[in-house]
């Protein structure tokens, strides 16, 4: 353990107020925040720190205004009071913007991941300067409303933005050079990231205190996105292309996808493919209604999709062994009353004897913006975590 003094000077330039912490100090702060308060000895134990070192870290965090001594709390385990350290959660805020073809939605959260600010803005077209102008306007408005914004994340599908034409991914609309310009212009760190990655951060963040170190999130829609967390970090990949798993083979005799694969997940389970395969259907809602009404072709098509999702989940479980798998997007409606088909697909692939933890969750459009804000928070705190 080094005893180098912690550098609590503000990061240069773009980041007003957010202190740059020594990695160990940042780790200590993150654990206090995630757990809603911890005693000094608990933090020291979690990070393997000496009492002297922990005392210095607590003093530095207090001096930076990031934590307060929470008084004495009776501990049932020992019967003795312990000094609690509490994070100040109202100190900084994080903005997340979710980009859709016809609307921008922004949410502001505090350090406790609580939404304190929201706006929605219909937009006529997907245009870089329009998105930039709104981000700038919202940063000004948020500040006027008393928020101290420490980072901004702009999220949308990097494959194809909701409601946009083929090939219109987020990076086509906000390329790296624009992101760098915005950082300069806005004076805060700006992240431009796939919305499935954001949703993964949003889901993982509150679970850190429970000891959830890993998870996989599968978002099913027109396309299929994968978000992965291992060892408490979101896996982005060496070239930021991790999670491209939608063309894994899930059926030996399935349909062909536009890339020529037979029986890949996209061909079996994407909403695009499901709708195409049911004659006369124009949307997933059509297919679901027809299945509900007893139409055999629609029922069989949805059963196949459910088996495909099960097989894909099985592959991810074998590969990563995560604490859990979360299925979202259109998964809830596709899997509704098709548990057996999902299980069948899963069992054909998954190799461990114990049943895995699989959750099915619905997110509304505001939650995607909250997720983007969650990503900004997660990134900011994870950046210097040792
Ligand atoms: Zn394919």
Boltz pocket constraint, residues with backbone or C-beta under 6 A from the ligand:
constraints:
  - pocket:
      binder: B
      contacts: [[A, 246], [A, 247], [A, 257], [A, 258], [A, 259], [A, 260], [A, 261], [A, 264], [A, 265], [A, 266], [A, 267]]
      max_distance: 6.0
